[in-house]
Amino acid sequence: MLCNSDIFVYKYVFDRIGVIDYKIINDLDLASSLVNIDNIVIFNWTSSINYAYLNNEQIVVNPYNTNIINSLNKKYILLIGDAPISKNIKIPIYEYEYHDDVIFNVLKKES
Protein backbone atom coordinates (compact mmCIF):
# COMPACT_ATOMS: atom_id res chain seq x y z
CA MET A 1 0.00 0.00 0.00
CA LEU A 2 1.30 3.41 -0.87
CA CYS A 3 0.82 6.37 1.42
CA ASN A 4 -0.26 9.71 -0.07
CA SER A 5 3.29 11.04 -0.29
CA ASP A 6 4.41 7.84 -2.10
CA ILE A 7 1.54 8.19 -4.56
CA PHE A 8 2.50 11.83 -5.23
CA VAL A 9 6.13 10.84 -5.86
CA TYR A 10 5.22 7.95 -8.15
CA LYS A 11 2.80 10.09 -10.15
CA TYR A 12 5.49 12.79 -10.49
CA VAL A 13 8.09 10.22 -11.61
CA PHE A 14 5.69 8.47 -13.99
CA ASP A 15 4.81 11.82 -15.55
CA ARG A 16 8.50 12.63 -16.06
CA ILE A 17 9.26 9.27 -17.73
CA GLY A 18 6.17 9.45 -19.93
CA VAL A 19 3.95 6.76 -18.38
CA ILE A 20 1.37 9.00 -16.73
CA ASP A 21 -1.42 6.98 -18.40
CA TYR A 22 -0.76 4.22 -15.87
CA LYS A 23 -2.86 3.89 -12.73
CA ILE A 24 -1.45 2.98 -9.34
CA ILE A 25 -3.61 0.26 -7.89
CA ASN A 26 -3.93 -0.71 -4.24
CA ASP A 27 -4.09 -4.03 -2.37
CA LEU A 28 -7.86 -4.27 -2.70
CA ASP A 29 -7.63 -3.84 -6.47
CA LEU A 30 -5.17 -6.73 -6.63
CA ALA A 31 -7.08 -8.88 -4.15
CA SER A 32 -10.33 -8.64 -6.10
CA SER A 33 -8.83 -10.66 -8.95
CA LEU A 34 -6.73 -13.06 -6.84
CA VAL A 35 -8.67 -13.98 -3.71
CA ASN A 36 -10.94 -16.99 -3.77
CA ILE A 37 -12.54 -19.32 -1.23
CA ASP A 38 -9.39 -21.50 -1.01
CA ASN A 39 -6.66 -18.91 -0.51
CA ILE A 40 -5.24 -15.96 1.36
CA VAL A 41 -3.27 -13.22 -0.39
CA ILE A 42 -0.50 -11.59 1.63
CA PHE A 43 0.77 -8.21 0.45
CA ASN A 44 4.20 -8.04 2.02
CA TRP A 45 5.31 -4.54 1.07
CA THR A 46 8.22 -2.87 2.84
CA SER A 47 5.91 -0.11 4.08
CA SER A 48 3.18 -2.43 5.42
CA ILE A 49 2.06 -6.04 5.38
CA ASN A 50 -1.62 -6.89 4.93
CA TYR A 51 -3.52 -10.04 4.11
CA ALA A 52 -6.78 -10.52 2.24
CA TYR A 53 -9.25 -13.38 2.20
CA LEU A 54 -12.83 -14.08 1.23
CA ASN A 55 -15.34 -14.07 4.08
CA ASN A 56 -19.04 -14.53 3.24
CA GLU A 57 -18.36 -13.49 -0.37
CA GLN A 58 -16.68 -10.24 0.70
CA ILE A 59 -12.97 -9.48 0.57
CA VAL A 60 -11.53 -8.68 3.97
CA VAL A 61 -8.14 -6.90 4.19
CA ASN A 62 -6.41 -6.78 7.59
CA PRO A 63 -2.96 -5.99 8.96
CA TYR A 64 -0.66 -9.02 8.98
CA ASN A 65 -1.05 -11.41 11.92
CA THR A 66 0.57 -14.86 11.77
CA ASN A 67 -1.73 -16.39 14.40
CA ILE A 68 -4.90 -15.33 12.62
CA ILE A 69 -3.57 -16.41 9.23
CA ASN A 70 -2.73 -19.85 10.63
CA SER A 71 -6.22 -20.14 12.12
CA LEU A 72 -7.99 -19.52 8.80
CA ASN A 73 -9.03 -22.71 7.04
CA LYS A 74 -7.41 -22.02 3.66
CA LYS A 75 -5.48 -24.31 1.28
CA TYR A 76 -2.70 -21.93 0.21
CA ILE A 77 -1.29 -18.40 0.37
CA LEU A 78 -0.31 -16.14 -2.52
CA LEU A 79 2.55 -13.84 -1.53
CA ILE A 80 2.89 -10.53 -3.38
CA GLY A 81 5.44 -7.95 -2.30
CA ASP A 82 9.04 -7.26 -1.51
CA ALA A 83 9.45 -7.91 2.22
CA PRO A 84 10.09 -11.19 4.06
CA ILE A 85 7.35 -12.68 6.22
CA SER A 86 7.38 -15.04 9.20
CA LYS A 87 8.53 -18.62 8.67
CA ASN A 88 5.90 -19.71 11.22
CA ILE A 89 3.03 -19.79 8.73
CA LYS A 90 1.68 -23.33 8.40
CA ILE A 91 -0.26 -22.89 5.15
CA PRO A 92 1.65 -23.54 1.87
CA ILE A 93 2.98 -20.28 0.38
CA TYR A 94 3.37 -19.48 -3.31
CA GLU A 95 5.38 -16.40 -4.28
CA TYR A 96 4.71 -14.17 -7.25
CA GLU A 97 6.85 -15.35 -10.15
CA TYR A 98 8.50 -11.97 -10.81
CA HIS A 99 8.67 -10.74 -7.22
CA ASP A 100 11.85 -8.71 -7.88
CA ASP A 101 9.96 -6.59 -10.42
CA VAL A 102 6.69 -6.45 -8.50
CA ILE A 103 6.18 -2.67 -8.73
CA PHE A 104 6.05 -2.88 -12.51
CA ASN A 105 3.81 -5.94 -12.52
CA VAL A 106 1.07 -4.18 -10.57
CA LEU A 107 0.79 -1.17 -12.84
CA LYS A 108 -2.32 -1.17 -14.95
CA LYS A 109 -2.76 0.99 -18.05
CA GLU A 110 -5.85 3.18 -17.87
CA SER A 111 -8.19 3.06 -20.83
Phi, psi and omega in degrees: 000136179261137174280170184301322180292324176296317180298317178301313181298312180299316179297320178297313180295314180299322177297317183291331180261007172083023178239039182292346179279012174262148182251135174277123181254156183255181183301321181294323176300315179293316184298325184300332179262351185248329186282135172221183186297336185266351189229172171234141174248126177253125176259097185261069178279155178300324183281332178194157177235122179232161173230153181228144176208166180266126179227114182053046178066014175239142178279127178249129177241124182228160172297147184304133176208109184302317182298317179291318179300316179294334182277344179285139183271077181237155184276328182202168179237136170260127183252122180229117178155194186232009183243148178289153175237173183300143176277358184273005178284133185265348181273140178303137184246133175242126180268154176298135187303320183249049188299336178289336181250026192301326181299323181277342178275350179252011174274138182234127182287129178284145180266000000 
